[in-house]
């Protein structure tokens, strides 16, 4: 076993300040396409800076090509913890799978009962199902027509 190379930790937590300029363009694109807009890129940065969320990157690819921003949520009634995938981005299926594998480990090591993400993308829902996620909620939305002033 002398010739074994040390294993590379592919998914690593990093300081948001060190990667922001690389990940912000993808975050802006993701937020632009969200059917709901309850946060801004600045909120993500602030949460990561304050230690309320963490940026994970795939160290085997250039910074910005594969990352996930996660936060820990706790149900106030049951006290169960959920690892919430706030923003996730990957340029290839391979790097996306490495991130998902790491997220499973992070959630298990953190005592989480669940991992969740919210998306308006049917493609991401199908990807989630293929990785063991169940759709547990439906959001139904109808636009209210603007009323003309009398």
C-alpha positions in Angstrom: 0.0 0.0 0.0 3.0 2.3 -0.2 2.1 3.5 -3.7 -1.4 4.6 -2.9 -2.0 8.3 -3.5 -3.8 10.2 -0.8 -7.5 10.6 -1.5 -8.6 14.0 -2.8 -11.4 15.7 -1.0 -13.4 16.7 -4.0 -16.2 18.7 -2.3 -14.9 21.4 0.1 -16.4 24.1 2.1 -14.9 27.5 1.2 -15.1 31.1 2.3 -17.7 33.0 0.2 -15.2 35.9 0.0 -12.7 33.7 -1.8 -15.1 32.5 -4.6 -17.8 35.1 -4.9 -16.6 36.7 -8.1 -16.6 33.2 -9.7 -20.0 32.0 -8.5 -22.0 35.2 -8.5 -22.7 35.1 -12.3 -24.3 31.6 -12.0 -26.2 32.8 -8.9 -27.6 35.8 -10.8 -28.7 33.5 -13.6 -30.4 31.1 -11.2 -32.2 33.9 -9.3 -33.4 35.5 -12.5 -35.1 32.3 -13.5 -36.8 31.6 -10.1 -40.6 31.7 -10.2 -40.4 33.3 -6.7 -37.9 36.0 -5.7 -37.7 36.0 -1.9 -34.0 36.7 -1.7 -31.2 38.5 -3.6 -27.6 37.5 -4.3 -26.6 39.9 -1.6 -28.7 37.9 0.9 -26.8 34.7 0.0 -23.4 36.5 0.4 -24.5 37.9 3.8 -25.7 34.6 5.1 -22.5 32.8 4.0 -20.4 35.6 5.6 -22.3 35.3 8.8 -21.9 31.6 9.0 -25.6 30.9 8.4 -24.9 29.2 5.1 -21.9 27.5 3.5 -20.5 27.4 0.0 -19.3 24.0 -1.2 -17.2 23.7 -4.3 -15.9 20.8 -6.4 -12.2 21.2 -6.2 -11.6 19.0 -9.3 -13.0 21.7 -11.7 -12.3 25.4 -12.1 -14.0 27.5 -9.4 -17.5 28.5 -10.4 -18.2 25.4 -12.5 -19.7 23.4 -9.7 -20.9 24.6 -6.3 -23.6 24.3 -3.8 -24.8 26.8 -1.1 -26.5 25.1 1.8 -27.9 26.1 5.1 -29.3 24.2 8.1 -32.9 24.7 8.9 -34.6 23.4 12.0 -38.3 22.7 12.4 -39.3 24.6 15.5 -42.0 22.0 16.4 -40.1 18.7 15.9 -36.6 20.1 16.3 -35.6 18.0 13.2 -32.8 19.5 11.1 -33.0 19.8 7.4 -30.1 20.5 5.1 -31.5 23.0 2.6 -29.8 23.2 -0.8 -30.3 26.9 -1.3 -28.4 27.3 -4.6 -26.8 24.6 -6.6 -25.0 24.8 -9.9 -23.0 22.4 -12.0 -21.8 22.4 -15.6 -21.8 18.6 -15.9 -23.7 15.6 -14.6 -20.5 14.2 -13.2 -19.8 17.2 -10.9 -23.5 17.4 -9.9 -23.3 13.8 -8.8 -20.2 14.4 -6.7 -22.0 17.3 -5.0 -25.1 15.2 -4.3 -22.9 12.4 -2.8 -21.2 15.0 -0.6 -24.5 16.5 0.5 -25.7 13.1 1.6 -22.6 12.7 3.8 -22.8 16.3 5.2 -26.5 15.9 6.1 -25.8 12.5 7.8 -22.8 13.8 9.7 -24.9 16.9 10.8 -27.7 14.9 12.3 -30.2 16.0 9.6 -33.5 14.2 9.1 -33.9 15.6 5.6 -32.3 17.2 2.6 -34.4 19.5 0.6 -34.4 22.0 -2.3 -37.1 24.1 -3.9 -37.1 24.6 -7.7 -39.4 25.7 -10.4 -37.5 23.5 -12.9 -39.1 20.2 -13.9 -35.7 19.0 -15.0 -34.3 19.5 -11.5 -37.3 17.7 -10.0 -36.6 14.7 -12.2 -32.9 14.9 -11.3 -34.0 15.0 -7.6 -36.3 12.0 -8.0 -33.4 10.0 -9.6 -31.3 10.8 -6.5 -33.9 9.7 -3.9 -35.8 12.9 -3.4 -39.6 12.8 -3.2 -41.8 15.7 -4.1 -43.7 16.5 -0.9 -45.3 19.9 -1.7 -46.9 21.6 -4.6 -47.1 25.3 -5.0 -49.9 26.6 -7.1 -49.8 30.2 -8.3 -52.1 32.4 -10.3 -51.2 35.9 -11.4 -53.7 38.5 -10.4 -54.6 40.9 -13.2 -53.7 44.5 -12.6 -56.7 46.7 -11.9 -57.1 49.8 -13.9 -57.6 53.0 -11.9 -61.2 54.3 -12.1 
